[in-house]
Amino acid sequence: QVQLVESGGGLAQTGGSLTLSCAASGFDVRFAAMGWYRQRPGRGREMVAVLGTEGSATYINAVKGRFTISRDNAKNTLNLQMDNLRPDDTGVYYCSGRDTWGQGTRVTVSS
């Protein structure tokens, strides 16, 4: 059974950092294209960053240079390192892969 479980969300100050982690079960993250998405208050869900099986990463302009998506093959997780956070990054962050979504983890950035 394919399952994704996110963790690592919480409260951060502007300019601070958080690391999100997505634990995958039922498949090997090395062999799946995966991504992080977010839903900010009053807005629809949007792609934040995706990572292809060959290692290529794509980011939305708003997070380029601040967020880094990566895999931890040993732990079978997908991670999102978020630096220099802004209040506009506040929202619920979801992990997706193999046509499956996690339950989301909430990120709140205070000004």
Legacy VTK file of the C-alpha trace (Angstrom):
# vtk DataFile Version 3.0
C-alpha trace
ASCII
DATASET POLYDATA
POINTS 111 float
0.000 0.000 0.000
1.429 3.351 -1.061
1.448 5.909 1.721
3.052 9.297 2.319
3.370 10.945 5.716
4.664 14.495 6.094
6.328 15.949 9.158
8.411 18.929 10.160
5.940 21.760 9.887
5.485 24.322 12.603
5.997 27.948 13.476
8.964 29.953 12.224
9.897 33.596 12.192
10.564 35.573 9.040
14.032 34.674 7.865
14.007 31.384 9.717
14.224 27.813 8.472
12.221 24.616 8.585
12.839 21.183 7.121
9.887 19.159 5.926
10.126 15.411 5.515
7.853 13.005 3.668
8.157 9.357 4.645
7.149 7.011 1.862
6.000 3.427 2.224
4.991 0.915 -0.410
7.488 2.156 -2.986
11.088 3.310 -3.356
11.421 7.086 -3.651
14.474 6.648 -5.892
12.238 5.403 -8.683
9.390 7.913 -8.488
9.002 11.519 -9.519
7.849 13.351 -6.421
6.999 16.839 -5.329
6.017 19.284 -2.657
2.879 21.371 -3.004
1.257 23.934 -0.790
-2.080 25.534 -0.180
-1.862 29.014 1.212
-4.842 30.667 2.959
-7.522 31.625 0.466
-5.655 30.132 -2.486
-5.622 26.910 -4.451
-2.993 24.212 -4.175
0.209 25.017 -6.057
3.378 23.178 -6.926
6.387 24.293 -4.881
9.113 21.940 -6.073
9.331 18.654 -7.952
12.182 16.166 -8.215
12.562 13.814 -11.135
13.945 10.321 -10.916
17.144 11.479 -12.600
17.656 14.114 -9.917
16.524 17.227 -11.750
14.628 19.723 -9.599
12.109 22.371 -10.599
10.948 25.203 -8.337
8.380 27.923 -8.582
9.975 31.355 -8.860
8.789 32.409 -5.417
10.994 29.840 -3.668
14.030 29.638 -5.957
17.207 30.142 -3.994
15.410 29.627 -0.672
14.008 26.078 -0.815
15.821 22.842 -1.684
14.117 19.555 -2.517
16.020 16.308 -2.021
15.716 12.598 -1.402
17.134 10.608 1.483
17.421 7.168 -0.045
18.478 5.500 3.194
15.349 6.744 4.973
13.108 6.544 1.890
12.014 10.129 2.364
11.520 13.251 0.291
12.686 16.411 2.029
12.183 20.138 1.596
14.697 22.465 3.211
13.088 25.876 3.553
15.357 28.825 4.349
14.779 32.555 4.576
11.095 31.951 5.184
8.559 34.683 4.530
5.031 35.187 5.888
3.750 34.462 2.371
5.115 30.900 2.726
2.451 30.190 5.339
0.200 27.308 4.375
-0.286 23.570 4.409
2.447 21.653 2.607
1.741 18.358 0.906
3.970 15.660 -0.481
2.943 13.780 -3.606
4.223 10.786 -5.532
2.869 7.704 -7.269
-0.558 9.359 -7.587
-0.741 9.589 -3.811
-0.932 12.576 -1.467
0.056 12.899 2.147
-2.169 14.471 4.759
-0.187 17.709 4.830
1.858 19.555 7.411
1.147 23.137 8.422
3.777 25.865 8.158
3.227 29.244 9.772
5.698 32.067 9.318
5.315 35.059 11.594
6.397 38.546 10.626
LINES 1 112
111 0 1 2 3 4 5 6 7 8 9 10 11 12 13 14 15 16 17 18 19 20 21 22 23 24 25 26 27 28 29 30 31 32 33 34 35 36 37 38 39 40 41 42 43 44 45 46 47 48 49 50 51 52 53 54 55 56 57 58 59 60 61 62 63 64 65 66 67 68 69 70 71 72 73 74 75 76 77 78 79 80 81 82 83 84 85 86 87 88 89 90 91 92 93 94 95 96 97 98 99 100 101 102 103 104 105 106 107 108 109 110
